[in-house]
Amino acid sequence: MSGRRLKVVSVWLIATTACCSFAHVAGEEIDFKGEGDPRLPFFKVSGDYYEVGYKVGQHFKERIHRFYETFEAREVLETFSATSVGNWWLQNWLNASYEQFPNVMKEIRGLADGAQIDFETVFLYHSQSEIGVLTSHKSLLTPSCTDIIINNQHELLNGHNEDSGLSAYNTSYLLDVQVLVNGQTVERFTAFAYAGIVPGNGFAFNEYGLTFASNAVFAMNLNDGGHAAPRPVFTRSLLASSKLLTKQSSLKSGTAKTSMATWAAPFSLNAGSMRDNTYINVELTDVGMSTEEVTNGFSHHFNMLQHSSTAQHTDESSVHRMTALMTLPGPYDINSTLIILSDKSDHLYPIFRNGDEPDHVTTVATVVFDLRRRTVGIYTRRPLPGVKPAYSFTIKDK
């Protein structure tokens, strides 16, 4: 792919002029409650946007190279990028990203430089969901993630299985990120990250007591033509948010440069606010943003749209997982949520995935955000009764 070059908009200079003047200080691993897991290592990093990306790329260089080299849809991405049509789409996504999310693009540039991979390749891997919509290729239509949200008299929580292809199983990582601008903290969050992809595309929580967990969905059309940013660029910007995402809220206070920030590929976001005692599900598609608040009971989300009116592919795995959920008790608390998220009663398409055909997806990690108790538990193996989280955190509200 090194032979393919993208014409870059003028804001490219913002990233490149800042990239070579900082004094690099390596990030350091921090203490946490739990035993941890070297399969999903935890890394603390601070600096400006470029520095954060650079340090992550440098620290996880081997993992990033391994993920890119073993990625199930690598050939599809390379073929797409080599065509004139593919290059047109990539150029437009690139321009939209620089226009709307210049700080995120600095981070991606740093990630590429730290991992010693050309920027075009890194941006291509950030565009995999969009390419999946355009090509409908099975390897890019990964039915990933299961979510359960409970809001009742005693509980306010979100349980989430982070599912992906086998290439992510031993290459992903957890990050504690502090972004500094002129010596002042402008962002602080903890997030799961796929190797070589900026955080925010999986699950995360930030200093404002907000939690985030994303689901892939398979609407048939992209949003906003070629004038929107790839999903990981958009979701990275949300980690700076101080309030829940709604139709009325502006991203201008986060990493977005404009309140007209847009996403390209459709996805579903489960977001909670400790401050507002609220959980919502947001579906972002080509017809806009649809939001449902979870009240007086529980809700679930797999990989099919539930309250958005737009054409979508039917996902057999989602149908099977939903059927299995309906046969299980609850959910009404953490334990019943974990029983569901660890369920393998459907041998073809289980809720807790193992990568066997016909289901080509595996569960990389499970997280439970408990807003009543202000805790986060991350499990790196099947969360059966008695299994403790590998990582435990306290959620804070700035």
N, C-alpha and C positions, 0 to 999 in steps of 0.2 A: 504493500500500500504506500510505500514511501514515494512511488512515482506519481501518486495522485496529489495534487495541491489544490487547496481551496483559496479563492480570493478572499481576503479578510477585510472587514470593514475597518474604518479609521480608528475605532476604539481599541483595536488590537494593540496600538501603541501604548495604551495605558498599562496593559499587562507586560509587554516586553520591556518597557523602559524601567519598570520597577523590579524586574526579575533578577538582576545580578548585583544588587547593591546592599543586600542585607547580610548581617553576620549570622551564620547558621548556628543555631543551638539545638541540638537533638532533643526530641521529645523524650519523656521518661515515663515508664510504666508506674502506675499508682496503686495504692492499697485499696482493697475492696472487701466486702463481706462475701464469704464463700470461698470455694477452693479454686475457682477459675477453671480454665480449660485451654490448653495450648492449641487445640483445634480452632478455637475462636478467641484469639488473644485480644487483650485490652491494652490500649495505648493512649496516653495523654499527650496532647499537643497544643501549643499556643503560638501566636504570632499574627501577622496580618494575613489577609486572604491568600496571597501567593505563598507566604511562608508555611502556613498550615498545609496547603496542598503539597508543597515541596517536601516537607518533613514526613508526611504520610506516605508519599510516593517513594521516598528514599528508604524509610523504615520497612515498608512492605513490598519492596521492589520484586523480590522473588515470587511472592504470592500473586502479585499483579501480572507478571509475565506468565506464570503458570495458568492463571484464570483465563487470560486472553488466548493462550495457546490451546487450551482444552475446551474452550467455550463451544457448546453444542452447535451454535449457529454461526460459527466463524466464517465458514465458506459462503453462507448466504450474505453476510455483511460485506465481505470482500467483493463478491460478485455485484452487489447493489452499488457499491461505491465506485466501481469501475465503469459504470454506464453514465451516459450524459444525463439521463433522467435522474438517476441517483445523485449525481453530483449537484444537479439543480436543487433538489430537496435539501441536501446537506448544507449547501451554501445559504439557502434561505433560513434554515434552522440556526445556522451559525450567526447570521446577521441579526435575527430576532433575539438570540441569546445575548449577544454583545449589547444590543440596544436596551434590552429590558433588565438584564442581570449581569452587569459588568463585574461586580465583585465575585459572583459565582464563577465567571469565566476566568478571573485571575486565579482562583483556587484550582480550577481544572488545568490551567497552564502550569501552575506549580506542581500539580500531581504528575503531569506528563514529564516535566523536567526532572523531578525527583526520581521517578521510576525509569528514566532514560528511554522513553518511548515517544515517538513523534506525536505531536499534538493532534494531527489529523486522525490517527488511529484511536487515540483516547476519546476524541469527540464522536467518532463513529460508534464506539461502544456505548457512549451515552445516548445514542439515537436508536438503539435496538428496538424499543417498543414502537417507535414511529415506523421503522422499516417493517416490523411485523404487521402493522395495519395495512401498509401498502402492498406487501407481498403475500399476506395470509399464509406464510410458511409455518408449518407446525412447530418447528424448533424455536420460533420466536413468539408463538402463542402459548406461552407457558401458564397453565392455570395455577397460579401461585398464591398461597396464603388463605388462611381461614381465620375469621374474627368472630368473637362472641363479646357482646357488651351487656352488662347487667346494671340496672339502675332500680333499686328497690329501697325499702326502709333501712336496710342494714348494709347494702353494698353499692359501690359505684366503681366498676372496674371494666377493663378491656383485656381479654385473653386473645393472643395472636400467635398463630403458627407462621413462621417465616419459611416459605417453601420456594425452592428454585431447582434448577438443573444440577446434576451431580458435580459440575465444574465449580460450583460455589461452596460445596460441602467443606472442603479443607482449605479454602482460600479467603473466606470472608473474615471480618474482624470487627471489634467494637472500638469506638473512639470517644474520648472525652475532649471536647474542643473548646478552646477559649480564643476568640478572635479579638485582636487588639488593633486599634487605630489610634495613632498618636498617643500610645501608652494607656488608652482607655479601653475597657472591655465593652465591645459592642454586641457580642454574641457569646453565649455559653450553653452548651448542650451535650448530651450523651446520645450516641446513635450507633446502630448497626450499619455496616457499610459493606457493599460488595467490592471485591478487589478492583481497583482502578476506576471506581465510580464514586462520585462525591456522595457523602451521607445524606439521608433524607428519603431515599427510595425504598426503605424497609420500615424500621420502627425507630422511634427516638423520643426523648423528652427534653425540655429545656428549662431555663432558669425562671420562666414565668409560670411554671406549674402546668404547662401544656404537654400533652402526650400525642403521639402520631403513630399510626400503623396503616400501611397502604396495602391495597389489593389490586392485582391486575384485573382488568375487565376487557371484553372483546367487542366493543362497538366497532362497526364496520368503517367508520369514517374518522379522519383526523379533524381536529378543531382548528378553525381559523386559517384554512389553507396552508400556505407556506410561510405564514407570518407569526408563528408561535415557536416557543422554545421546547426542546425535548423534555420529556417528563422528569428525568433526574435533575435537570437544571431548575425547573420550576419547584419541585419538592424540596430541593436544597434551600431555596429562598424562604420556604415556610418555617424553617427551624429558627428564624429570627423573630417570629411572630410573638406578639404579647397578648393576642386575643384570638379566639376561634375564627376560622375562615368562614365568611358568609358572603352573600351577594353584595352586601353593602360595605364590607370591610375593604380597606385599601392595603396593598402590600408595600406601599411607599415607605412605611416605617421599618420594613425589614431590609433584605438585601436587594429588593427590586428597585430599579431606578424610576419606574413609572407605575402608576396605579392601574394602568391598562395591561398589566402582566398577563400573559396567556400561556396555556399548556397546549402541546400538540397532540400527544397520544392520550386516549381516555384512561382514567383510573378511578379508583374509589379510595377515599381517605376516611379513616375512623379517628376522630380527634376528641380529646377530653380536656377539660379545664378544671383544675383543682379550685381555682378562685371562684368560678361560677357554678361549681357542683354540677357539671353538665357533660354529657357525651353526645356527639352527633356523628352521623354518617353523611359524607359528602360525595356525590358522584359527579365527576367532571368529564364532560363529553363534548361532542361536536354541537350539541344543542344547548350548552351552557352548564350551569352549576345547579344541582338539585340537592337540597339539604333536608335531612330528617333528624329530629332530636329523639333520643331514646328516653322514654319516661315510663315509670310504673311497670317494670318487667324486664324483658331481655330482648335483644336483637342479635341477628347474625348476618354475616356477609361472606360470600365465597367469591366466585369470579364471574358472576353474571349481574347485570344491572337490575335493581329492584324497584327504583322509583324514578327512572329517567326514561323518557319516550324517544328512543332512537333505535335504529336497527343494530342487532348484535348477533354474534355467533352463539349457538348453543354449546355449552361446555359440559360434556358428559361427567367429568370429575365433580363439578359443582353439584350436578343433580344427585350423584351418588352420595356425596358428603352431606348434603342437606337431608336426604332420606335417612342416612345413618343417625344424624343428629336428632331427628324426630323420634327415634326409637329409644333414646337414652333419657334418663331422668334429669330434671333441671333444664338449664342451669339456674342456680339461685345463689351460689357463693363460689369462692375460689376453688374449693375441692371439686365440686361438680363441673366447673369450667375445665379444670385440668383433666378430669376423666374424659370429657368430650374431646379435648384437643389431643389426647393420647390414644384415641380410639382407632382400632385397626380391624373392626368387625367386617367391613367391606373389603374383601380380599383383592378386588380389582382396583378400586379407587378409595383407599382409606383416608381418613381425616389426618392421621399422622402418617406421613408418606415415607417410602423407603426406596423409591427410584425404580421399582420393578415394573416391567411392561404389563399391561398397556399404559400404566401411569408412569411417565418418564420423569417424575418430579420427586424430590426428597425434602424432608423437613430439616432445615439447617439449624433452627433454634426456635424456642417458644418463649414468649414474654407475657407477663401479667402486670399490667398497670393497675394498682389499687389506690384510688384517689382518697378513699376514706381513711386508710392507714398510711397514706403518703409513701408507699413503697413500690419498688419495681423489682421483680424477680425474673432473671433470664436463665432458662434451662437449655443446656446443650445436649441433653439426651432425653429420651421419651419421658415426659413428666408424670409417671405413674405415682400412685399414693406412696408416700415415704421418700420420694426423690426430692432432694433439696436443690434450690437454684445454684448454678455455678457462680452467678454474680447477683448480688443484692445491693440496691441503692435506696437512698431516701430522696423523694421528690421535694424540691424546694420551690417557694414562690417568691420571686423578687419583689 
